[in-house]
């Protein structure tokens, strides 16, 4: 029986080199995603531990633990219960925000704490739908004035930013946050430093995402906030994809470059 073998030319070695490089790259990316998942697991454990801590009050929120590099690092995601008075004249509505797949506004109102006249925390109170027939109409959100309220929530950083086209000021309809009635409070994004300058309030560098009010809120706002998570599962998914691609390249290389090239059927007739 005669065995036919093809010569190993330049094409074979180029394909071999490309396959090896591809497998090394995809395997490295898979391992990197696993390392990211390990880091996110540690972050998730920290978030869960903070969520189990007792609720803070306004004084603890404004006085983070010593030794922390920032308030956000030490206090974000901690439970908190605030007591104070709403400042409804400074309420803003963040546009194009979704809850349960519906577009609308996030309602943000500063809360002046009872501890002192300069202690103010911006509260992300909840979500309301918008009027699509009149996009400048503000929804009615009951906000008691001159009445001490207790607000339960969790500490958060500044509100998340959305993409906005150039030429629009993030503080309002026109530069400086002043515009026509019904539009000056509608904003795409809110910068805490700019809002502090605009209002003259001594805002805390953190916000509070309201999850409820002691005794009930009664303001008609929805608070089905997204679950706080570190996103561990997505890194395991990415790792599976990279390792799967690495295995696929290995199988294709073995089949086309080794099996089909060097292994021949033994049923060929003798010459």
N, C-alpha and C positions, 0 to 999 in steps of 0.2 A: 504494500500500500504506500502510495506516495503522499507525503504531507506537504501542502502548499503553505508557504509563509510569505507574507508581504514584507518588503524591506521597511525598516524603521527610518523614515525620512524626517525632514525638518518639520513637516506638518504634525507628525505624531508628537514630537517633543514640544512644539509650541502649544498643542492642545493639552498635553500633560502639565506643562508649566501653568497654563491658565487655570486648569482644574485645581491644581494644588494651591495656587494663590487664592482662588475663589473659596475653597474650603477653609483655608486658614482665616480669611477675612470674615466669613459668615460665622465660623466657630468663635472667633474673638468677639464679634458683636453679640452672639448669644451669651457668652460668659459675662460681657459687660452689662447686659440687661439683667442677668442674675444678680450681679453685684448691686445694680440700682434697686432691684427688688429687695435685697437685704437692707439697704439704706432706708427704703421706704417703710419696711416693716418696723425698723427702729423708730422712725418718725410716727408711724401709726400707733405704736405702743405709747409714745410720749403723748400724743393727742388723746388717746383713751385714758391715760393716767390723769391728764388735766381735766378731762370731762368728769372724772369721778371725784375730783376735789370739791370741798365745800364751796358754796357760792360766796363770792366776795361782795363787799359793799363799795360804794363810790369812793370812799377814802382809800381803800386798798387799790382800786383801779388807778387813781391819780398818783399813788406812791408805790411804784413797782419795787420788788425786792432788790436790795443792794447787791452789786456784783453782776447784774444782768447787763448784757451789752446793749439791749434796747428794751423798751416796753413791749414791743411786739413779740420778741423772743421769750419773754418771761410770762406774759399774760394772755396771749392770743389763744382762743378756744376755752378759756376758763369761764365757768358759770359766774354770773353776777346778778345782783339785785340792787337796782338804783331807786332812790327816792328823791323826787324833785318836782319842778313845775315845767310844763311844756312852754316853749317859745314859738307859738304857731306862726308868727309873722316871718320867721326864717325857714319855714317848711319849704323843701324843694322836692321835685318829682323827677326821678331819673327815668328817661324815656327808653323805649325799646328793650324793656326787661321782661323776661318770660317766667311764668310759674305754671307748672302742669301743662306746658305747651301753649299757653295763651300769652299774647303780648299785652303789655300794659306798663304801669309805673311802679317803681320802688319809691315809697314815701319815706323821706328822711326829715326828722324834726330834732332840733337841739333840745336837750333837757338840762335845765339849770338845777344843779343839785342843791339840796338844802344845807350843805355844809358851808356855803359861802357864795357871795355874789359873782365871783369870777370862775367858779367851777362849773363848766358846761361840757356835756358829752353829747356827741351827735349819735342819734339812735336810728338805725335802719328798722323802721316800724313794721313794714309789711308791703304787700302788693295789692294794687287795685287795677281793674281793667280801664282802658281809655275809651273815649268817645270817638269813634272813627268817622262820624259825620261832621264833627267839629273837633279837629285835632288840637285846637288851642284851649278847649274847655277843660278846666281842672275838676277832678272828681271831688265830691264833698266827703271829707274825712273828719268825723267828730274829734275835736281836740279841746279838752277842757282847759280853760285859762284860770290862773290864780287859784288852782286847786292842786294840792300835793298828790301825786300819783306814785305808785310803786311799780317798777318795770322789771321783769325778769328776762334775762337773755344770756348771750355769750359774747365774750370780747372778740372783736374782729379788727382787722386792718382797715384801711380806707376802702370804700366801695370799689368793686372791680371796674376796670375801664373797658369801654367798647371803642371800636374804631369810629372816628369821626372825620369828616372831610375838612380840609384846610379852609381857613377863613371863618370857621365857627368857633366862638369862644366857649370854652367848657363851663364857664360860670353862668351862662344864660343865653338869651336870644341875641343880645348885642353885646359889644364889649363892655365889661364891667358888670354884666348881669342885669342890665336895665333894658326893658323892651315893652311891647304892648301888653295891656292887661290880659292875663291868661297865658302869656308865653314867657314872662321873665323868670318864672319859677320852674319851667320845664327845661331840663338839661340833659345832655347826652352823658356827660361825665361830671364828676365833682372832685376837685382837688382840695384837700383839707387846708393846706397853707393859704391858697387863694380865697377859700371861703372864710377862713379866719380873718384875713385882711378885709374882705368885703363887709362882713357883719360886725367886726370889732369885738367879737366874742373870744374869750380865752378858751378855745376849744382844746380838749384833750387830744393827744396825737393818735389815739385809738378811737374806734367806734364800737357800738354795741348792737348786735343783731337781736332784735326783740323776739323772744319765743313765747311770751305771754305776759300777763300783768297779774299781780297778786290781787285776787278778788275778781278777775275778769277784765278784759280789755274793752269790749263793747264798741269798737270803732269800725267794724266791718272789714278790716284788713285780713288778707290771707297770709299765713305764715308757714306754708309748706316749703321751708327752705331745703336746699339740697343737703344731703347727709355729708358731714365733714369727713373726708377720707384722704389718705395719702396716695391712692392709686396704685396699690401693690399689684393687683391682678393684671393690669395692662402690661407691666414689665414681664411677668411670666408669660403672657401671651406673645409679646414680641420675641422673647427668648425661644419659645417653641417654634415660631416662624423661622428664625435664623437657623436654629439647629435642624429644622426640617429641610430648609433650602440646602444646607451643607450636606445632609444625607442624600438628598436628591441628586446633587452634583456628583457625589461619590458613586451612586448607583449608575447614573448615566455614563460616567467615565468607564467604569468596569465593564458595562455591557457593550458599549460601542468600541472602546479602545483595546479591550483585552479579550472578552468572550468572542465577539464577532471577528476579531482579527486572528487570534491564535488557536482557538478551539474549533475544530472541524468535525463534521459528522464522520463516523467510522464506517459508514456504509458505502463508501466509494469503491467501485470495482478495481481490482488490481489490473495493471497494464499488461 
